């Protein structure tokens, strides 16, 4: 039980740090006068997983997560919108992110969970989904 609590704490801490970093970039972009738009972000989710994957929009960050019973959802990937001039800073500080699109002076990039295994009620389903995360990211539509 203690190992699960520590693992959950690490996951939540990593997610919170990523969200704070991304939010900081977005806030800097807003302060610079370049306000990212309100784009609609969608990804193709295979039918067999549609009821298990949730999408949450948090300002300029859209997060796709796996429902994990009563526990915190498991982060799969996110798409973030920032002003174009912030891209070099983001790419330097978060080298694993992937540029998805440049549109209307904004950059859209994705980040994904690098863990190949997770603990909890959804651990087996996560093992099935993990190999398809890149495919879901490639299907992202920005409108």
C-alpha positions in Angstrom: 0.0 0.0 0.0 2.8 2.4 0.9 4.6 1.8 -2.5 1.3 2.6 -4.3 0.9 5.8 -2.3 4.5 6.8 -3.2 4.0 5.9 -6.8 0.7 7.9 -7.0 2.5 10.8 -5.2 5.3 10.7 -7.8 2.8 10.7 -10.7 0.8 13.6 -9.3 4.0 15.6 -8.6 5.3 15.0 -12.1 1.9 15.9 -13.6 1.7 19.1 -11.4 5.2 20.1 -12.4 4.4 19.7 -16.1 1.2 21.6 -15.8 2.9 24.4 -13.9 5.8 24.6 -16.4 3.3 24.7 -19.3 1.1 27.2 -17.5 4.2 29.4 -16.9 4.9 29.4 -20.6 1.4 30.3 -21.5 1.3 33.1 -18.9 4.5 34.5 -20.3 3.1 34.4 -23.8 0.0 36.3 -22.6 2.1 38.9 -20.8 4.0 39.4 -24.1 0.7 40.3 -25.7 0.4 37.2 -27.8 -2.8 35.4 -26.6 -3.2 31.9 -27.8 -6.6 31.3 -29.3 -9.3 29.0 -28.1 -8.6 26.1 -30.4 -10.6 22.9 -30.2 -8.3 19.9 -29.8 -9.5 16.5 -30.7 -7.8 13.1 -31.1 -9.0 9.9 -32.6 -9.5 7.4 -29.9 -10.0 3.7 -30.9 -13.7 2.7 -30.2 -12.7 0.0 -27.6 -11.1 2.7 -25.4 -13.5 5.7 -25.9 -15.3 5.0 -22.6 -11.9 4.7 -20.7 -10.1 7.8 -22.0 -11.2 11.3 -20.8 -10.3 14.7 -22.2 -9.9 17.7 -19.9 -9.4 21.2 -21.2 -7.4 23.4 -18.7 -7.0 26.8 -20.4 -4.5 26.3 -23.2 -3.7 22.7 -22.2 -5.9 19.7 -23.3 -5.1 16.5 -21.3 -6.1 13.0 -22.3 -6.1 10.6 -19.4 -7.1 7.0 -18.6 -9.9 6.5 -16.1 -8.4 4.7 -13.1 -11.4 3.6 -11.0 -11.7 5.8 -7.9 -8.0 6.8 -8.1 -6.6 9.8 -10.0 -6.8 9.3 -13.8 -3.6 8.2 -15.4 -2.0 10.9 -17.7 -1.6 9.7 -21.3 -0.7 12.8 -23.2 -1.5 16.5 -23.6 -1.6 19.1 -26.3 -0.6 22.6 -25.3 -1.0 25.9 -27.2 1.6 28.6 -26.8 2.6 31.8 -28.6 5.2 31.0 -31.3 8.0 33.0 -29.6 7.8 30.7 -26.6 8.6 27.6 -28.6 12.4 27.7 -28.3 12.2 28.1 -24.5 9.7 25.2 -24.2 11.7 22.9 -26.5 14.9 23.6 -24.4 13.3 22.9 -21.1 11.0 20.0 -22.2 13.1 18.2 -24.9 10.7 15.3 -25.3 7.8 17.4 -26.5 6.7 17.1 -30.1 5.7 20.0 -32.4 2.3 19.3 -33.8 1.3 22.4 -35.7 2.0 26.1 -36.3 -1.2 28.1 -36.7 -2.1 31.8 -36.5 1.1 32.7 -34.6 0.7 29.9 -32.2 2.5 26.6 -31.6 0.7 23.4 -30.7 2.9 20.7 -29.1 2.3 17.4 -27.4 3.8 15.7 -24.4 3.2 12.1 -23.3 3.6 9.8 -20.4 6.9 8.0 -20.7 6.0 5.3 -18.2 5.5 1.9 -19.8 3.7 0.5 -16.7 1.4 2.0 -14.1 -0.1 0.6 -10.9 -3.8 0.6 -10.1 -7.1 -0.7 -11.4 -6.3 0.3 -15.0 -2.7 -1.1 -15.2 -3.6 -3.9 -17.6 -5.6 -1.6 -19.9 -2.7 0.9 -19.8 -0.4 -1.8 -21.1 -2.7 -2.2 -24.1 -3.1 1.5 -24.7 0.5 2.6 -24.2 1.8 1.4 -27.6 -0.9 3.5 -29.3 -0.3 6.8 -27.6 1.9 8.1 -30.5 -0.8 7.1 -33.0 -3.4 9.0 -31.0 -1.1 12.0 -30.9 -0.6 11.8 -34.6 -4.4 11.9 -35.1 -4.8 15.2 -33.2 -6.9 17.8 -35.0 -6.7 21.4 -34.1 -9.7 23.6 -35.2 
